[in-house]
Amino acid sequence: LIPGILKGADLTKPITREEFCELAVLLYETVTKATATPASPNPFTDTENSQILKAYVLGITTGTSATTFSPKTLINREQCAAMLFRTIKAIAPNADYSVGSVKDFPDQKDISAFAVDVTKYMSKLGIIKGNDAGDFMPKATTTAQTAAGYGMATREAAILMTVRTYENMD
């Protein structure tokens, strides 16, 4: 489940949008045993990466604008949760994605509206966990948090999330 782009990479570093797309597409193709088709024509002016174009077609990701993807931009925990959730939905579109019984995170006010149900679902499955206080830590919201890398997903954590997802897909 480790794509070539991450082999030999420092796994303690934060993960980029491009790297996470490669993880997500590899997960999709491994579980479904199907090869996804890249978008054609390419909607993005800043990447030719076929894995990103596959993720776009599968609905795993979108661009950062109508014509850009921003492949080298780092992603935070809530964005990882959203991409991984969309990967699961691409694999199992008719599954039960309810989160009504999942309690709110103590730091839920810091989670973007698009990611509230997604983060709850991923937590429900045990794929992405919070800290000991139950906080999800979706992204840095203060200068000090930014400096400490708070809410940023590392390559290692992203691989672990992918493995947990794979183990849940039976």
N, C-alpha and C positions, 0 to 999 in steps of 0.2 A: 504493500500500500504506500510505499515511498516512491514518488516520481523522480525521474532523473534529475530534475532541477534542484532537488534537495539532497541528493546523494553527495556526501562529502562536504556539505554545507555546515556551518556552525549552527547547530540546532538551538542554541540558547539565544540567538538573535530574534528580533521580531519578524513576523511573516508578512510578505507583501500580498497584494491582491492577486498578482500573477501566480505566485507560488500556491496560494490557497485554491485558486481555480484548478491548478494542476492536480492537487490532492483530491478535490471534489470530483473531478472528471474521472480520475483513476478509480475512486471508490465506486462511482456510478457504473463504469465499464466492468469492474471486477464483479460486482454484485449481480448485474443484469446479464453479464456475459455477452453484451452487445457493444459495438463500436459506435459512438455518437458521431454525428456529422457536423462539421464546422459550418458556421454561418457563411453564406456566399450570396451576394457580395459582402465583404467585410465592412461592418458599420463603423469601425474605429480607424482613426488616422494614426494612432500611437502604438499599435501592436499588430503583429502578423501571427502571433502565437496561436496555433490551431487549437490548443487546449482551452484557451480563453474563448475562442470562437465557438467551440463545442459547448462550453458552460453557458454561453449567451443563448444558444439555440435551446438548450435544455431548461432555460429559465432559472439557472442557478445564480446568475449574476446579471447585472445591467452595467451600463457605462456610468461614468461620473458626469457625462453630458451626452448630448445626442451623437457626438462624433468622437469622444475620447473615452478611454478605459482607465487610464492612469495605472499601468501595471506595476510600477515600482512603489506605489503608495502603500504604506503600512496599514494593516487593518486591526481593529480592536475586537474585543470579545463579542460584543453584540453583533458586529458585522460577520464574524466567523459563525456565530450561532445562526444568523439568517441564511448564509450561504449553505451551511450544512443542512439546515431545515429544508431548504429548497432542493437540495440533492436527495434527501430522503423522499420528498414529495415526487420527484422525478422517478425515483425507483419504485415507490409504492403510492401512486396517486389516489387510491381509494381507501387508504388506511384511516384510522380514527386519530384526528389531530386535536382533539378537545383538551382544554386545559382548565376547565371550570373548577376542578377540585384542587388545583395547584395554588398554594398560598402565595401572596405577594412577597417579593424580595424586600428587605428593609431599605435598600437603595433604589427601589423601583422608579422613584421620581427622576433618577438619572438615566433611565433606559429610554431610548427614543421610542416614540409611539409605534413605529413600524416593527419594533423588535420585542415588544412586551410579551405577546403570546408566543413568539418564537423562542425567547429565552426561557419562558416557563416550560414549554414543551421539551426543549433540550435538557433542562434540569430534571423534568419528570422522568425522562429516560436514563438519567445519570450520565449523560454524554458530556455536558459542561456543568461543572459544579461551582458553587460559590465558595467564599472563604469560611473560616470557622464561625464567623458572626452571621453567616447566611447571606451576606451581600453578594450580588452577582458581579460587581465591578465591571460595568459595561464599557466604560471609556474614561479617560482622564477628564475631570471637570474643573480642576484647579491647576495652577502653574506648578505647584509642588507635586501633584499627581503626575503631571506630564513629565516632569524631570525624573521621576522615579519609575516611569514606564508603566504606571498603573493602568490597568484595563487593556493593555496591548497583549495580543496573543503572540506567543513565541512559536517558532517552527516546531519545537518539541511538543508543546501543548496542542498545536493544530494536528500533528500526527496522532497524538493520543486521542483526541476527539474523533478523528477519522477511524481509528481502530475500534473505539467504543461503538461507533455507529455501525461499523461492519459486523461487530459481534451481536448487535441488536437486530440485524437484518436477517432473520432466519425464516 
